[in-house]
Amino acid sequence: MSLLSSAPAVLVLEDGRTFRGRAYGATGRTVGEVVFTTGMTGYQETLTDPSFQRQIVVQTAPHIGNTGVNDEDDESDGYWIAGYVVRDPSRRVSNWRATEGLEERLTRRGIVGISGIDTRALTRHIRDRGAMRAGIFSGDEAGLDAQTQLAAVRESAPMAGSRLVDEVSTTQPYTIPAVGPQRFRVLAYDLGIKSATPEQLAARGMEVTVVPASTPFERILELAPDGVFFSNGPGDPATSDHEVEVLRSVLRARIPFFGICFGNQLLGRALGFDTFKLTFGHRGANQPVLDVETGRVEITSQNHGFAVAAPLGEPVTAPQAEFGRVQVSHIGLNDQVVEGLRCLDTPAFSVQFHPESAAGPHDSRGLFDRFADMMTDSPASARA
């Protein structure tokens, strides 16, 4: 059973609005960009997703924590969120896989949270006003005067213009062996990778070497992989000039490329398109996306606050014309945002959502097979 805190807590938004509740998890002070996620399950995967670095996460589902946490479902070694906001935390853990209560895990990991507030009103406020900086102040910090709390929020760094990839990327390469007979060798750039992603690649016969974001293109040439993968990750894609230049070299060398989430934004920038910050982003396991080629609507898992500014409809020549034609391959049905790119003259494609989809849904896992097919069709001489 989780013993809920009775310590006071207050959530302070950048525009001055406040919500008062109880401390949940560690007590103290935290600041970050406040965002909401609409998933009804998978809160443990959310907490451990590096793409949430420096963000205060609001769960729109009202009842959180009833299944506790376990030692298997973490998507990384870290708990990356800056803070956590829930309405009704469960008082009792009821799941045979649980090894700990959610509040105990948050406390042990030093995650400052707040509970007992009207998360529906907060979500509507963010939807109308946009994601913004915020702070959670609990325990003794909750007693600070309002102007001091608001000043702390407004002095924190905004998400636009922030480079966060280096804070979450691995510092040393590591390899995940293929499951069954090895068919391909893939070099995966860790921009904030989730553990389910290389597992999905490995399940299709790919030996995956995960490398730091700072890895130069020359290292790719030395390792001579069959394909290159760029992962999800946090921050503003406009700050990733190094990764964009590496990707342009990959495209010029005609090495098969697959990117997801942040990797999609970087492919867009490598092709010469701009990226922009969404008002409140897409976060949750229930986002509808149209696959333009098949006409199929897939329910996807997403976590992003930036998007690619590319034209919908027929293929166009990329602004970086050397890479040929490109088409928006997937479209978000809620707001018509670009959800994927497909290069027609270069072996490369990307999607904005998460086909590894821990903790679900699984509609888009066939994209990993598409990557395998691309590597199968790519002549070895082109990668020499």
Secondary structure, DSSP 8 states (H G I E B T S, - for coil): -------EEEEEETTS-EEEEEEEEB-SEEEEEEEEE--SS-HHHHHT-GGGTTEEEEE-SSEE-TT-B-SS--SSSS---SEEE-SEE-SS---TT-SB-HHHHHHHHT-EEEESS-HHHHHHHHHHH-SEEEEEEEGGGGGS-HHHHHHHHHTS--STT---HHHHS-SS-EEE--SSS--EEEEEEESS--THHHHHHHTTTEEEEEEETT--HHHHHHH--SEEEE----S-GGG-HHHHHHHHHHHHTT--EEEETHHHHHHHHHTT-EEEEEEEEEEEEEEEEEETTT--EEEEEEEEEEEEE---SS-EE-SSGGG-EEEEEEEETTT--EEEEEESSSSEEEESS-TT-TTS--TTTHHHHHHHHHHHHS-GGGG-
